[in-house]
Amino acid sequence: MTPLERTLARAPTEVVIRLDLSDDDAITPAGTMEVIEPVAVLLQELSEQDRQALADLINQFAHQETDPERQLSVKEAPETLGLLA
């Protein structure tokens, strides 16, 4: 995996973390879905193999997290992003 690919995989993960951990006053659940949905739609265009590879990479990110709240958000990110069938 190239540094570019790792960074591109990390980007939607960070978006999910920020949205998940934000206060509902900062962004509503509906607003969160407005951000996540188009990303999930784009990721659905990947092959099943590529979606699984991305989910596996995100799971690696979860194991690297030291903050428990962030770690939980990262663990949920593959499902949030629609990568899991």
C-alpha positions in Angstrom: 0.0 0.0 0.0 1.4 3.3 -1.0 1.4 6.4 1.3 -1.2 8.0 -1.1 -3.5 5.0 -0.7 -3.1 5.0 3.1 -3.9 8.7 3.2 -6.9 8.3 1.0 -8.2 5.5 3.2 -7.5 7.6 6.3 -9.5 10.6 5.0 -13.0 9.1 5.2 -12.1 7.5 8.4 -11.2 10.8 10.0 -14.5 12.3 8.6 -16.5 9.5 10.3 -14.6 10.0 13.6 -15.2 13.8 13.6 -18.9 13.4 12.8 -19.4 10.6 15.3 -17.7 12.4 18.1 -19.2 15.8 17.4 -21.9 17.3 19.6 -25.4 17.0 18.1 -25.6 20.8 18.5 -22.6 21.1 16.1 -24.1 18.8 13.5 -27.4 17.0 13.6 -27.7 13.3 12.8 -29.4 14.3 9.5 -26.5 16.6 8.7 -24.1 13.7 9.5 -26.0 11.5 7.0 -25.8 14.3 4.4 -22.0 14.2 4.6 -21.6 10.4 4.9 -24.1 9.3 2.3 -22.3 10.6 -0.8 -19.1 9.1 0.4 -20.7 5.7 1.0 -22.2 5.9 -2.5 -18.8 6.5 -4.1 -17.3 3.7 -2.1 -20.0 1.3 -3.3 -18.5 1.8 -6.8 -15.5 -0.2 -5.6 -15.3 -3.9 -6.2 -16.2 -6.1 -3.3 -12.5 -7.0 -3.0 -11.5 -3.3 -2.8 -14.2 -2.5 -0.3 -13.0 -5.4 1.9 -9.4 -4.2 1.6 -10.5 -0.7 2.6 -12.4 -2.1 5.6 -9.4 -4.2 6.6 -7.2 -1.1 6.4 -9.6 0.9 8.5 -9.6 -2.0 11.1 -5.8 -1.6 11.2 -6.3 2.1 11.9 -8.6 1.1 14.8 -5.9 -1.0 16.4 -3.5 1.9 16.2 -5.9 4.3 18.0 -5.1 4.9 21.7 -8.1 7.0 22.5 -11.0 4.6 23.3 -13.7 6.9 21.8 -11.8 7.3 18.6 -11.1 3.6 18.5 -14.8 2.7 18.7 -15.6 5.2 16.0 -12.9 3.7 13.7 -14.2 0.2 14.4 -17.6 1.3 13.3 -16.4 3.2 10.3 -16.5 0.3 7.8 -20.2 -0.2 8.5 -20.9 3.5 8.6 -19.3 3.9 5.2 -21.2 1.0 3.7 -18.2 -1.2 3.1 -19.6 -4.3 4.7 -22.2 -6.4 2.9 
